Amino acid sequence: QVRLVESGGGLVQAGDSLSLSCAASGFTFSHYSMGWFRQAPGKEREFVAGISRSSSSIDYADPVKRRFIISRDNDKRTIYLTMNSLNPEDTAIYYCAANRQILTAPIQRGPNEYDYWGQGTQVTVSS
């Protein structure tokens, strides 16, 4: 059974940092690129960051570039998102997702490209 379980969300103040984790099971983790997405109330789900199978390629959406850091540990079957300098616009439910990646393919930004999804974790940033 495929599972992606996010953790680490919470309520923080503007300027704070927060780290999310996503533990994977039920599929060959090292064969999948991984991504973080977020969805704010009334908005569409949007790409936040993605990381390739071997961590050789990383991509960030412009709003989080230079503030967020994505990483993965294939031995632990876990990805991470370290979020710095948080602001209220970062408030959303954060989801991790897995994409069956062809070795030379770029990191995908479209939600429809991802095969598995977690249930999400709420991040709320107060001003």
N, C-alpha and C positions, 0 to 999 in steps of 0.2 A: 504494500500500500504506500503510495507516494504521500509524503508529508513535508510541508514547509511550515516551520513554526517560528514566527517573529517574537522577539522580546526586547525590552529595554525602553519602551515608550513611556511617556509621562508628561507632567506639567512642569515647565521651566519658565524662567524669565528671559526676556530679550537680552542677548549677549552671552547667555549660558551655552554650555556644550552638553551633548547627549550622545550616547552610543547605542546603536541598535544591533541586534544579532538575529540571524536566521539559520536555524538548524534544519538540515535536509536529511531525508531518509526515503528508502523505497525506490531509488533509481541510482544509476551510475553517475555520481556527482561530478566526477572529473571530466565527464563527456559533455557537460552543460556549461554554457556561459550563464552568468547570473546577473540579475538586475534588481534595482530598487526603484519602485514607483511610489507615487503618492496621489491621494485624491482628497481635495478639500471640499467642503459642503457646496453643492451647486456647481461644481466644476468637474471636468473630465479627468480621468486618471492620466497622469503625466509621468514621463520618464524622469528619473532623478540621476541615476548612475548605473553603469554596467561594467562588468569585468569578465574577461575571457577565461577560458578553461584553465590556462596555466598562469593567469594574472599578467600575461605579457602585454595585454591591451586593456586600457581603461578609458571610459568615456563618461563625461559629466554634462548634464544640462547647464546652460549658461547661468541660471539663477543660483546654482549651488557651487559653481566652479570656484576654486580657491578657498571654499569654506568646508566642504564635505569631502570625506575620504572613504572610498570603498576598498575593501580588501577581502581575501578569502583564505581559508585554511582547508586544503583538500583532505588532509588527514583527519581533521575534525568534522568535515562535511558541513562547514559553517561559513557564512559570509557575514561581513560587518559593515556598518555605516557609522563613521564618526562624524558628528555634525557639530561644527563650531560656529560661533557668532550667530546664533539662531535669532530670527526675527519673527514677528507675528505672521508674516506671509508664509512661513514654513509650517504653519499649523495645518495638519492633515492626518489622514490615516496612511501609514506607510506600509507598503506591501513588498515582499520579496518574490521573485519569480525566476523560473528556470527555462532556458532556451537550449534545445538540442542543437549544438553548434557544430557546423562543418568547420574543420580545422582552420581554413583560411578565410572564413567568413568574418565580416566586421560585426561589432557589437550592434545588436538590434535595439532600436528605440521604440518601435511600435508595440503596444501591448498585445496585439493579435499575433505577434511572432513568438510569444512565450507559451510554453506548454503546461507549466504547473505554476500554481499560485498559492501563497499563504493566505491566512485569514486577516492579516493586518494588525498593526499596533498603532494606537493613537498617540500622536505627538501634539501637544498644545503649548504654544509660546505666548506668554502674556507680555503686554507692553509695560 
